[in-house]
Amino acid sequence: MGVAGGAVAALGLLLAGRLVQLQVVQQEVFARTASGQRYYKQPVPARPGDILDRSGRVLATTVATHSLFVVPALIDDPHLVAEKLAAALRMDRQALEQRLTSSNTSHFLWIKRRLSTDEATAVRELKLPREVWGFRDEFRRVYPQGLIAAHVLGLRDIDGVGQGGIEESQEATLAGKPGRETLLRDARGRVLEIDPATSIPMQPGGPVQLTIDTVVQLYTERVLDDVMTQWKPSSVCAIVMDPRSGEILAMASRPTFDPNQPVQTQEDAWKNRAISDIYEPGSTFKPIIVAYGIEQGLIERDQVFDCERGQYRMGRRVLHDTHAYGQLSLTDILVKSSNIGMAKVGEALGNEQLHAAAASFGFGRRTGIELSGELPGILRPLSQWNSYSTGSIPMGHEIAATPLQMITAHAALANGGTWRKPTILRSLDTDRTQVFQPVVSEATADWLIEGPLSEVVARGTGKKAQLEGYDVFGKTGTAQVLLPSGGYSHGKYVSSFLCGAPAKDPGAIVLVVVNEASVGGEAFGGKVAAPAAAEILKQTLRQQQRDLRWATRSAVDSLRRE
């Protein structure tokens, strides 16, 4: 009896000590644990803002959708649940069953996120036990125009983070701020109520309006599709710009992708070639050197150069022209795209001035456009230039540029001699956001546009870009493809063409760059790229005229109402 009594007393002391530990010593710890099991703080994702074109057309928007989760710890028959869900969602049954089995102690497991309406309906119709599954509301990014402007827009990943294009560069504006909900749950994890006192509402993202004109963008992409079909190049890109403001009206690349179906995208289709391809510009670079040389007083507009009947020794190498030209004016050097004539222009300027010319027109540095992934091109330091550079640089060799750098440089000539930072964001305060730098005088720029570059289209290498009713100016470019190991690839060319109109007051300028056309013989820029650029230019000018008529009618109607 004594032993039994002692045991009971010891047990009583032990229980009393445990009660003291629970109620006094560790009371706060266990209270926090119990509260954590009852209350759960759930993040509330923010709705990303819309992306609009210059007229307010929706290019990217967001819709609410359901994401499916399960509670593996409450699933009695993983095989049956996996079989039903796999059939409803068209998933691999064995892989799904393995996920459920390996997570059998977990209280949360994503099955599939951002379900379609049909998929959500199919899950409901399975009538699985309500405690083992549930939906969480998330947002799904939708691109109503499909492939249109895909490289400009980019996309948002499974977690709603912007990847590439405007989605990435304007993430701070588009993303918004997520909120938080405090949920009260029962012992089985079911939500009983939401505590509004401690919940924080989400703040939706703001809209971003682009300078892109969806109509011009559509025409541009259709033309690029035709180029891919006709010439079968490895890639092609195009840019349409308003040279007066630096606004990008269209920017497209091929191959491309559908941001609504990113998993089906090929590896080489992600690249926005307009800002991240670098190539030797070839003859499209020649007007830049001529403009700078005239402005510095190193050459004259009416100057004549001896083009040596198509063969000219310059140091240790011999330069050739496609035709045996004799005496050519500066205008005809550009019209006929004489390499020997440009080499002699290079001798007149010298390496230091040639380098200054390239730098002043923005080569060797990023333009600063509001897109991620832009490359600066290649402009080697002057100390690395030699006697070869004197002849090569004026011909557009020994320098590498992006298509955006090239069209921006030519836009400086088209707008009266001022280099403007290109922009793809529509701003109400353009004077505050614009960056510009005078590079040549208005007289020099106008002479080039209305003289030599208009003659290129009228009677030179760009005749295929002529448009009825418009005075078109332009410049062809044909350059051999640079090899990664150095040197040039024989038989592979980068064919390009820059054009704009009208010559006296350019409203649009277009660049098309075609990489490695594989059919149709020699891929001269005037043959491969010029017709495509001219077609894009024609459609752009027509769209601008339609917009002008619409704006005029709207203004008249407004005055009548007043």
C-alpha angles and dihedrals in degrees: 000000000000092000091047092048091050091050092051091048091049091049090050091051090048092052091046091051091049090050090052089050093050099040101035117012100039099018095117093046094052092042090056090047092051091046091050090054092050099039124052126184109216122190117237111212118227121239109247115234124252126261114222135187122236092277096046097262111151114248098167130014140160131241129191115249142168127254117200124227133170136203103232093188090065097045111105097183112034091175094058094043092048091049093053096043093046091053093048095046099032093241132145106274098205093049091048093048090050090053092050093047096047090050096045093131095048124103095206135040129160113230100177132344129217099014122197119245091257092050092050090050091049091053092051091051091058088072094210117177104288095228094061100057143027147164128248120199114241136159127254121203114231128193106201094191093055112208094003111122091349095154092048093050102040114189144256121252128229090280093050096253118142116250119191131336123027092335089067103032093048096038092123091060100036101042101064121194122292120232134210137235126202110215127197110216135188126229092278093053096255116146113247100176145337117246106226093188094068099029120105118208119229121247112226120229121259126248124260120209119204133205088233116120106214092208093053089043091054093050090047094052092048090053091050090052088054091050091052090051097044102040101021096217125175089245143342136195138185138194129195117196138178099227093200094064105015090239117154110230095180138002123179141163137191130243092048141171141224109246088204090061106031095157089068093057122119118230097249093049097073095071120103095214094188090072105020106040113092121196141156103269095212116188096358085074094058098083089055092059093043092050093050093044092053092046092053092048093242094121133020130231092236095041118132123213129198107236092193097234092289101309128082131169111219111180109304097348138064120228122209137198124209088242133032100254122181122186111003130180119229088256092054092047087063095038093051093032094230112191092195091052091051091047088057089049086053091053089052092053101037127211097287093056092041090055091047090051093054093045095048091055092053103261118148094031137071116265091225097237114167095255130102120239100037114154125213097225120223127290108160119217114270089245089068095055123100140175090292089059091060090066100029102051096057088053091053096256130124088035129085126203140176118241088248091056091051097050091044090054092050090045086061088061092044094053097050103277105309123125109219128191107247115239135195096184121090110228131183089211102052094159090061096045099040122099117198140166128187109235104168134008122270089245092057094045094047092048091054095046098043094035125032098012092048089048089053088065097036098052110348140072093309100059091122088067096064114129125196111245096015135089099225124194124194152140132228126220132194120174134166116250114260115235119226089233092052133267128060136296113240113229096012118102143179105224117197142168132189120195142159143173156256095024096211095051111008113212096178140016125197134198125191120185119189118192120209104339104205103197137045101052124264109017101224115175092234090056104038106029105024099071091048093048091048092052091051090047092051093052091045093053091048091051091049090052091050090050090049092051091048092049091049093051091047091051092049092048090050092052091049091052091050 
